[in-house]
């Protein structure tokens, strides 16, 4: 009887840890979904994509931007100009246009990852000179 009690006590911390992990994961996923919805809503108001907000002074992003097609570069420039204009006027994009936006659809993410991989490879190769 005392062995069964001891076994239950020893097993309890593991079960408690797992329960806390599941609870924490549910909270995290809820917060993540809420944050993503807020970011999406804000980007839609200005007609921007998430990738439009990447730092152009980052060497990997700059390299990726230089590899965009002329059409993608033009669309990005138009989105940024429109967002500045909307912000200056203190108005948002009309609701019907906001519904058409796909702000989390990446257009440069893969190019940034490729640029970073090339840069890191160059750095590694240059250390052996």
trRosetta pair geometry for C-beta under 8 A, 3 or more apart (Angstrom, degrees):
i j d omega theta_ij theta_ji phi_ij phi_ji
1 4 5.8 -50 -150 31 31 111
1 5 6.6 30 150 -16 62 106
2 5 5.4 -53 -149 38 37 115
2 6 6.2 40 151 -21 68 104
3 6 5.6 -53 -144 37 32 111
3 7 6.2 35 154 -21 65 105
4 7 5.7 -52 -147 35 30 113
4 8 6.5 31 153 -20 63 104
5 8 5.7 -54 -150 34 31 111
5 9 6.5 28 152 -17 64 106
6 9 5.7 -56 -148 37 32 110
6 10 6.2 31 154 -18 67 107
7 10 5.8 -54 -143 38 30 109
7 11 6.2 24 158 -13 64 110
8 11 5.9 -59 -145 42 28 107
8 12 6.3 46 152 -43 62 102
9 12 5.5 -41 -151 10 31 122
10 13 7.4 -52 -175 19 34 99
11 14 5.8 -63 -165 40 51 112
11 15 6.1 44 146 -18 81 110
12 15 5.6 -60 -145 41 34 109
12 16 5.9 35 158 -21 70 108
13 16 5.5 -55 -144 38 31 113
13 17 6.2 34 156 -22 65 105
14 17 5.7 -53 -148 34 29 112
14 18 6.4 27 153 -16 63 106
15 18 5.7 -54 -147 37 32 110
15 19 6.3 33 153 -20 65 106
16 19 5.7 -54 -147 37 31 111
16 20 6.3 30 154 -18 65 106
17 20 5.8 -55 -148 38 29 110
17 21 6.3 32 152 -22 64 106
18 21 5.5 -52 -147 34 32 114
18 22 6.5 31 154 -17 65 103
19 22 5.8 -53 -149 37 32 109
19 23 6.2 32 152 -18 65 108
20 23 5.5 -55 -144 40 32 113
20 24 6.0 34 155 -20 66 107
21 24 5.7 -53 -144 39 28 112
21 25 6.3 32 154 -22 63 106
22 25 5.6 -52 -146 34 30 113
22 26 6.5 32 153 -20 63 103
23 26 5.8 -54 -153 33 31 111
23 27 6.6 28 151 -15 64 105
24 27 5.7 -55 -148 38 33 110
24 28 6.1 34 154 -20 67 108
25 28 5.6 -53 -143 38 30 113
25 29 6.2 30 157 -18 65 107
26 29 5.9 -54 -144 38 28 109
26 30 6.4 30 155 -19 62 107
27 30 5.7 -58 -152 37 30 112
27 31 6.3 27 154 -16 66 107
28 31 5.8 -57 -147 39 30 109
28 32 6.0 32 153 -23 65 109
29 32 5.5 -51 -142 36 31 115
29 33 6.3 31 157 -19 64 105
30 33 5.9 -54 -147 36 28 108
30 34 6.3 27 154 -18 63 109
31 34 5.6 -57 -147 38 31 112
31 35 6.1 29 156 -18 67 107
32 35 5.9 -56 -146 38 27 109
32 36 6.2 27 155 -18 64 109
33 36 5.7 -54 -143 38 29 111
33 37 6.3 31 155 -20 63 106
34 37 5.8 -55 -150 35 28 111
34 38 6.5 28 152 -18 63 107
35 38 5.7 -56 -150 36 32 112
35 39 6.3 30 154 -17 67 105
36 39 5.8 -52 -145 38 32 110
36 40 6.2 34 154 -20 64 108
36 104 7.5 25 -168 -85 102 145
37 40 5.7 -54 -145 38 29 114
37 41 6.3 33 155 -21 64 106
38 41 5.7 -53 -147 35 29 113
38 42 6.4 26 155 -16 64 107
39 42 5.9 -58 -148 39 30 109
39 43 6.2 27 156 -16 66 108
39 50 7.1 42 152 -99 122 107
39 103 7.6 -160 132 117 82 136
40 43 5.9 -57 -145 39 28 108
40 44 6.2 31 156 -22 64 108
40 103 5.4 164 -137 58 64 126
40 104 6.2 -40 -97 -34 101 110
41 44 5.8 -56 -148 34 27 113
41 45 6.7 34 153 -27 62 102
42 45 5.7 -48 -154 24 33 115
42 46 7.1 6 157 3 62 106
43 46 6.3 -75 -156 50 33 95
43 47 7.9 -108 161 63 62 7
43 48 4.7 -104 -155 74 82 87
43 49 6.8 70 -178 -113 132 15
43 50 6.3 -53 -95 -65 158 64
43 101 7.1 -173 119 148 90 142
43 103 3.6 109 111 -144 138 154
43 104 7.9 134 59 -50 157 65
44 47 7.3 33 -166 -75 33 36
44 93 6.9 -120 154 57 60 129
44 98 4.2 76 160 -159 107 90
44 99 7.9 60 -163 -58 132 26
44 101 4.6 172 -121 61 80 144
44 103 5.9 -107 -58 -30 68 130
45 86 7.6 165 142 148 74 144
45 92 4.2 -61 -164 -144 90 120
45 93 6.0 166 -175 25 31 90
45 98 6.5 13 -83 -111 39 125
46 82 7.5 139 172 111 68 87
46 83 4.1 47 173 -127 111 95
46 86 5.5 178 -130 75 68 143
46 87 6.9 12 -117 -52 115 94
46 92 7.2 -78 -64 -139 49 76
46 93 6.6 159 -112 -20 7 110
47 79 5.7 -148 123 -144 92 81
47 82 5.2 -35 73 109 140 132
47 83 6.2 -147 60 -70 85 81
47 86 7.1 141 14 -22 107 152
47 93 4.7 124 -47 -72 99 147
47 97 6.8 -21 -92 140 109 118
47 98 7.7 -104 -75 -95 69 61
47 101 6.2 -146 -127 -94 52 130
48 52 4.6 -120 -165 58 98 144
48 53 6.9 76 156 -46 136 92
48 79 5.5 119 -110 163 57 115
48 80 7.5 65 -110 -85 102 52
48 83 5.2 32 -59 -79 109 141
48 103 6.4 50 95 -128 59 108
49 52 4.9 113 59 -15 72 101
49 76 8.0 -74 38 -112 117 78
49 79 6.7 -10 4 177 86 168
49 101 8.0 -161 -78 -172 69 99
49 102 7.5 9 -109 94 100 63
49 103 5.2 -177 -122 -147 46 54
49 104 7.7 -171 -158 -52 77 13
49 105 6.6 -70 -137 62 120 74
49 106 7.9 140 165 -111 123 30
49 107 6.6 40 125 8 163 112
50 53 6.1 -57 -171 25 44 111
50 103 5.7 97 -32 156 78 84
50 104 5.5 39 -11 -110 130 51
50 106 7.3 -49 68 -89 108 69
51 54 5.7 -17 -167 -14 54 115
51 106 5.5 108 -54 -141 127 64
51 107 5.4 -153 56 43 159 78
51 108 4.5 143 -175 33 134 103
51 109 6.2 -109 -97 -44 119 80
52 76 6.0 175 -109 -149 91 87
52 79 5.6 -104 -101 107 150 131
52 80 6.1 -173 -169 -70 120 88
52 83 7.7 139 136 -14 148 153
54 58 7.0 -82 166 35 92 130
54 61 4.7 -172 142 -129 118 137
54 108 6.6 -121 18 90 151 136
54 112 7.0 -120 -155 -83 158 147
55 58 4.5 90 88 -18 103 104
55 61 5.8 144 78 30 59 159
56 61 5.9 -123 -114 116 30 120
56 62 6.0 82 180 -83 62 79
56 65 6.5 15 -131 -28 89 159
57 61 7.8 26 50 64 29 120
57 62 7.1 19 -136 -52 14 117
58 61 4.1 69 71 13 104 110
58 62 6.6 -177 82 -13 50 85
59 62 5.5 -53 -142 37 32 114
59 63 6.3 34 157 -20 64 105
59 115 7.7 -162 125 152 71 120
59 119 6.6 112 110 -104 120 151
60 63 5.8 -53 -150 36 29 111
60 64 6.4 29 151 -18 63 107
60 112 5.2 74 140 -161 105 76
60 115 4.3 144 -155 104 71 114
60 116 4.4 15 -125 -69 142 79
60 119 6.2 -97 -85 -1 90 145
61 64 5.5 -55 -147 38 33 112
61 65 6.2 37 153 -23 66 104
61 108 7.5 54 -144 146 77 133
61 112 5.7 1 -92 -113 60 111
61 115 7.6 -177 -49 74 18 152
62 65 5.7 -50 -146 33 30 113
62 66 6.6 30 153 -19 61 104
63 66 5.8 -56 -154 33 32 111
63 67 6.8 22 151 -14 63 109
63 111 7.8 -162 109 155 78 95
63 115 3.9 148 89 -140 126 134
63 118 7.6 -143 153 64 158 129
63 119 7.5 -171 -2 -51 160 113
64 67 5.8 -65 -154 39 35 109
64 68 7.3 56 147 -44 64 86
64 108 5.2 101 144 -176 127 99
64 111 3.6 123 -146 120 98 105
64 112 4.4 -41 -49 -72 158 59
64 114 7.4 123 -98 56 94 91
64 115 4.9 -109 -54 -14 83 141
65 68 5.8 -27 -160 -6 41 115
65 73 7.4 95 -176 -109 77 96
65 108 7.0 7 -79 -139 61 139
67 111 5.2 -175 78 -152 126 130
67 115 7.5 -163 3 -66 137 112
68 72 4.2 -123 -175 90 107 119
68 73 4.6 138 101 -58 124 84
68 76 7.1 -20 177 -4 169 139
68 107 7.8 50 -123 139 112 105
68 108 6.8 -38 -80 -100 111 100
68 111 7.2 -100 -68 -16 69 176
69 72 4.7 93 52 8 80 101
69 73 6.9 -146 91 -5 40 89
70 73 5.7 -58 -147 39 30 113
70 74 6.2 31 154 -20 65 108
71 74 5.7 -55 -147 37 29 111
71 75 6.3 29 155 -18 65 106
72 75 5.8 -53 -145 37 31 111
72 76 6.3 34 154 -21 64 106
72 107 6.0 -178 -149 163 121 129
72 108 7.9 146 163 -70 133 89
73 76 5.8 -54 -149 35 29 113
73 77 6.4 29 153 -18 63 107
74 77 5.8 -55 -147 36 31 111
74 78 6.3 31 154 -19 65 106
75 78 5.7 -54 -148 37 31 112
75 79 6.4 33 154 -21 64 104
76 79 5.8 -54 -149 34 30 111
76 80 6.4 27 154 -15 64 107
76 107 7.8 -154 -72 88 107 140
77 80 5.8 -57 -148 38 31 110
77 81 6.2 29 155 -17 66 108
78 81 5.8 -55 -143 39 30 110
78 82 6.1 31 157 -19 65 108
79 82 5.8 -57 -146 38 28 111
79 83 6.3 30 154 -21 64 107
80 83 5.7 -53 -147 35 30 112
80 84 6.5 30 155 -17 64 103
81 84 5.8 -54 -150 36 32 110
81 85 6.3 31 152 -18 65 109
82 85 5.6 -57 -148 39 31 113
82 86 6.1 34 154 -21 67 106
82 93 7.7 46 152 -86 119 108
83 86 5.7 -51 -143 36 30 112
83 87 6.3 29 157 -18 63 107
84 87 5.8 -57 -147 38 29 110
84 88 6.2 30 155 -22 65 109
85 88 5.7 -54 -145 35 29 112
85 89 6.3 18 159 -10 64 110
86 89 6.1 -64 -147 43 26 104
86 91 6.0 -101 -156 79 73 70
86 92 6.3 55 -177 -125 122 29
86 93 6.2 -34 -114 -52 150 70
87 90 7.5 32 180 -73 32 37
92 98 7.4 16 148 -69 111 129
93 97 4.8 -105 165 89 109 119
93 98 5.2 140 94 -65 109 83
93 101 7.7 83 97 -43 158 133
94 97 4.9 82 65 13 83 104
94 98 7.0 -146 98 -12 39 89
95 98 5.4 -53 -145 32 34 116
95 99 6.6 36 158 -24 66 101
96 99 6.0 -49 -154 28 31 113
96 100 7.2 29 149 -18 59 106
97 100 5.6 -56 -155 32 41 113
97 101 7.1 55 148 -39 66 95
98 101 5.8 -42 -160 7 39 118
102 105 4.1 29 131 -10 113 125
106 109 3.8 -28 -169 2 142 122
106 110 7.1 121 126 -15 127 80
108 111 5.2 -62 -163 46 60 114
108 112 5.8 65 140 -29 85 101
109 112 5.7 -55 -150 32 30 112
109 113 6.5 28 154 -17 64 105
110 113 5.7 -54 -151 36 33 112
110 114 6.4 33 151 -18 65 106
111 114 5.6 -53 -147 37 33 112
111 115 6.2 35 153 -21 66 106
112 115 5.7 -54 -146 37 31 112
112 116 6.3 32 154 -20 64 106
113 116 5.7 -53 -147 36 30 112
113 117 6.4 32 153 -20 64 105
114 117 5.7 -54 -148 35 31 112
114 118 6.4 32 153 -18 65 105
115 118 5.8 -53 -149 36 31 111
115 119 6.3 32 153 -19 65 107
116 119 5.7 -54 -146 37 31 111
116 120 6.2 29 157 -16 66 107
117 120 5.9 -55 -145 39 28 109
117 121 6.2 30 155 -20 63 108
118 121 5.7 -57 -148 37 29 112
118 122 6.3 31 154 -20 64 106
119 122 5.7 -55 -150 35 31 112
119 123 6.4 31 152 -20 65 105
120 123 5.6 -52 -147 35 33 113
120 124 6.4 33 154 -19 65 104
121 124 5.8 -54 -150 36 31 110
121 125 6.3 26 154 -14 66 108
122 125 5.8 -59 -145 42 30 107
122 126 6.0 26 158 -18 66 112
123 126 5.8 -58 -142 39 27 109
123 127 6.7 35 155 -31 61 101
124 127 6.0 -50 -157 19 31 113
124 128 7.8 17 153 -11 58 102
125 128 6.5 -66 -165 33 38 104
126 129 5.9 -15 -165 -21 52 115
